[in-house]
Amino acid sequence: MESSLHSLIFLGLLATILVTTHGQGDGTGLNAEEIWPVEVGMEYRVWRRKLMTPLELCLECKCCSSTTCDTMPCCFGINCQLPNKPFGVCAFVPKSCHCNSCSI
């Protein structure tokens, strides 16, 4: 009789331990060791690069030959590789003399 009482107590404790340890977690009955995050897929969009001509303006400038200097329309473009200037500093610089129309 005494051994059956010990057996019942032992089985009751064992059942209690199994229920409480298995029921821990997020309420789904799964332990934290049994679940893991699933990698979410990244969405990549392909953007086509617009083919654009360089920005040029037709403005007045002074063009010089070896003997004379004349004021005439010149094509100005953006130059971002200026000597003695920090990276990222850009300016409009004359590209050619005698322009009738630049790219715009």
C-alpha atoms as a printed R data frame, in Angstrom:
    type eleno elety resid chain resno      x      y       z
1   ATOM     1    CA   MET     A     1  0.000  0.000   0.000
2   ATOM     2    CA   GLU     A     2  2.800  2.319   0.876
3   ATOM     3    CA   SER     A     3  4.614  1.602  -2.402
4   ATOM     4    CA   SER     A     4  1.468  2.320  -4.444
5   ATOM     5    CA   LEU     A     5  1.095  5.679  -2.625
6   ATOM     6    CA   HIS     A     6  4.705  6.543  -3.447
7   ATOM     7    CA   SER     A     7  4.094  5.474  -7.053
8   ATOM     8    CA   LEU     A     8  1.023  7.722  -7.308
9   ATOM     9    CA   ILE     A     9  2.883 10.699  -5.849
10  ATOM    10    CA   PHE     A    10  5.820 10.066  -8.180
11  ATOM    11    CA   LEU     A    11  3.546  9.806 -11.230
12  ATOM    12    CA   GLY     A    12  1.662 12.955 -10.184
13  ATOM    13    CA   LEU     A    13  4.891 14.926  -9.824
14  ATOM    14    CA   LEU     A    14  6.182 13.594 -13.131
15  ATOM    15    CA   ALA     A    15  2.950 14.570 -14.901
16  ATOM    16    CA   THR     A    16  3.054 18.049 -13.348
17  ATOM    17    CA   ILE     A    17  6.660 18.577 -14.431
18  ATOM    18    CA   LEU     A    18  5.951 17.418 -17.985
19  ATOM    19    CA   VAL     A    19  2.879 19.635 -18.352
20  ATOM    20    CA   THR     A    20  4.540 22.767 -16.954
21  ATOM    21    CA   THR     A    21  7.774 22.436 -18.940
22  ATOM    22    CA   HIS     A    22  6.039 21.580 -22.204
23  ATOM    23    CA   GLY     A    23  3.519 24.409 -21.883
24  ATOM    24    CA   GLN     A    24  6.091 27.200 -21.507
25  ATOM    25    CA   GLY     A    25  6.761 29.611 -24.317
26  ATOM    26    CA   ASP     A    26  4.364 31.733 -26.306
27  ATOM    27    CA   GLY     A    27  1.239 29.788 -25.442
28  ATOM    28    CA   THR     A    28  1.417 27.457 -28.428
29  ATOM    29    CA   GLY     A    29  2.893 24.613 -26.423
30  ATOM    30    CA   LEU     A    30  6.262 24.879 -28.189
31  ATOM    31    CA   ASN     A    31  9.525 25.586 -26.428
32  ATOM    32    CA   ALA     A    32 11.750 28.403 -27.586
33  ATOM    33    CA   GLU     A    33 14.298 25.795 -28.665
34  ATOM    34    CA   GLU     A    34 11.838 24.224 -31.087
35  ATOM    35    CA   ILE     A    35 11.067 27.340 -33.116
36  ATOM    36    CA   TRP     A    36 13.291 29.758 -35.031
37  ATOM    37    CA   PRO     A    37 12.702 32.827 -37.163
38  ATOM    38    CA   VAL     A    38 12.286 32.251 -40.872
39  ATOM    39    CA   GLU     A    39 14.335 34.462 -43.172
40  ATOM    40    CA   VAL     A    40 12.109 36.974 -44.899
41  ATOM    41    CA   GLY     A    41 12.744 37.361 -48.619
42  ATOM    42    CA   MET     A    42 14.049 40.703 -49.832
43  ATOM    43    CA   GLU     A    43 12.326 42.465 -52.688
44  ATOM    44    CA   TYR     A    44 14.718 43.834 -55.268
45  ATOM    45    CA   ARG     A    45 13.483 46.256 -57.853
46  ATOM    46    CA   VAL     A    46 15.281 46.807 -61.106
47  ATOM    47    CA   TRP     A    47 15.518 50.460 -61.955
48  ATOM    48    CA   ARG     A    48 16.600 51.341 -65.427
49  ATOM    49    CA   ARG     A    49 19.101 54.100 -65.618
50  ATOM    50    CA   LYS     A    50 17.939 56.963 -67.747
51  ATOM    51    CA   LEU     A    51 20.262 57.673 -70.594
52  ATOM    52    CA   MET     A    52 20.761 61.383 -70.350
53  ATOM    53    CA   THR     A    53 23.111 63.652 -72.154
54  ATOM    54    CA   PRO     A    54 25.370 65.753 -69.954
55  ATOM    55    CA   LEU     A    55 23.945 69.083 -68.853
56  ATOM    56    CA   GLU     A    56 25.355 71.827 -71.034
57  ATOM    57    CA   LEU     A    57 24.421 75.478 -71.355
58  ATOM    58    CA   CYS     A    58 25.167 77.920 -74.134
59  ATOM    59    CA   LEU     A    59 26.403 81.149 -72.510
60  ATOM    60    CA   GLU     A    60 28.636 84.066 -73.378
61  ATOM    61    CA   CYS     A    61 32.340 83.655 -72.659
62  ATOM    62    CA   LYS     A    62 35.637 85.063 -73.780
63  ATOM    63    CA   CYS     A    63 37.514 82.933 -76.310
64  ATOM    64    CA   CYS     A    64 41.070 83.830 -77.151
65  ATOM    65    CA   SER     A    65 43.417 82.986 -79.969
66  ATOM    66    CA   SER     A    66 47.133 83.655 -79.893
67  ATOM    67    CA   THR     A    67 46.585 87.303 -80.913
68  ATOM    68    CA   THR     A    68 43.028 88.384 -79.968
69  ATOM    69    CA   CYS     A    69 40.187 87.633 -77.544
70  ATOM    70    CA   ASP     A    70 36.513 87.784 -78.523
71  ATOM    71    CA   THR     A    71 33.280 87.412 -76.595
72  ATOM    72    CA   MET     A    72 31.092 84.712 -78.153
73  ATOM    73    CA   PRO     A    73 28.650 81.959 -77.191
74  ATOM    74    CA   CYS     A    74 30.341 78.965 -75.539
75  ATOM    75    CA   CYS     A    75 29.146 75.563 -74.359
76  ATOM    76    CA   PHE     A    76 29.423 75.281 -70.578
77  ATOM    77    CA   GLY     A    77 29.296 71.924 -68.829
78  ATOM    78    CA   ILE     A    78 29.469 70.731 -65.235
79  ATOM    79    CA   ASN     A    79 32.896 69.690 -63.981
80  ATOM    80    CA   CYS     A    80 33.139 68.020 -60.577
81  ATOM    81    CA   GLN     A    81 36.858 67.234 -60.699
82  ATOM    82    CA   LEU     A    82 38.208 70.691 -60.058
83  ATOM    83    CA   PRO     A    83 41.854 71.068 -59.038
84  ATOM    84    CA   ASN     A    84 42.473 72.332 -55.490
85  ATOM    85    CA   LYS     A    85 38.784 71.882 -54.561
86  ATOM    86    CA   PRO     A    86 37.308 69.291 -52.163
87  ATOM    87    CA   PHE     A    87 35.419 66.267 -53.465
88  ATOM    88    CA   GLY     A    88 31.863 67.112 -54.458
89  ATOM    89    CA   VAL     A    89 32.483 70.738 -55.451
90  ATOM    90    CA   CYS     A    90 31.236 71.279 -59.002
91  ATOM    91    CA   ALA     A    91 31.173 74.283 -61.321
92  ATOM    92    CA   PHE     A    92 30.091 75.265 -64.818
93  ATOM    93    CA   VAL     A    93 33.202 75.507 -66.979
94  ATOM    94    CA   PRO     A    94 33.489 76.407 -70.675
95  ATOM    95    CA   LYS     A    95 33.883 73.337 -72.907
96  ATOM    96    CA   SER     A    96 34.017 74.824 -76.402
97  ATOM    97    CA   CYS     A    97 33.731 78.113 -78.242
98  ATOM    98    CA   HIS     A    98 31.374 78.932 -81.137
99  ATOM    99    CA   CYS     A    99 28.331 77.034 -79.915
100 ATOM   100    CA   ASN     A   100 25.032 77.456 -81.704
101 ATOM   101    CA   SER     A   101 23.176 75.093 -79.427
102 ATOM   102    CA   CYS     A   102 24.399 72.709 -76.775
103 ATOM   103    CA   SER     A   103 22.590 69.530 -75.799
104 ATOM   104    CA   ILE     A   104 19.623 71.550 -74.466
